[in-house]
Amino acid sequence: MLPFADFGLGDALLTVIEIFFFVIWIWILITILSDLFRDHEISGWGKAAWVFFLVFVPFLAALIYLIARGSGMRERTIKAQADAKREFDSYVRETATSSPVDELHKAHDLKEKGAITDEEYEKMKAKLLA
């Protein structure tokens, strides 16, 4: 007889639900651990104690951590996201600014179109190359 012959729809749904809750549990542990190591207010010994309890008494330790430090988790996450956004915006501004070569090329195009005189072009060129 096949080993999966007795595996019905109810068993399949129960398995899916069990996998779902297992993935949620892993996600909660990763979130707690990442928050724990992001927090600079807790000493190394404190972090080691939390990890110890999360490994050996996981449900109780996770529940206590979420109750005791839940609001701090939110604040640290928001701060980390704001820092990442600030760094990204700074990088984009730094990268998007045109180089002196680009500015010189634009000035040359303006001179060719007659929008600026040769004197103005030379002043711009001297300013860019200085």
Buried (B, 14 or more C-beta within 10 A) or exposed (E): EEEEEEEEEEEEEEEEEEEEEEEEEEEBBEBBBBBBEEBEEBEEEEBEEBBEBBEEEBEEBBEBBBEEBEEEBEEBBEEEEEEEEEEEEEEEEEEEEEEEEEBBEEBBEBBEEEEBEEEEBEEBBEEBEE
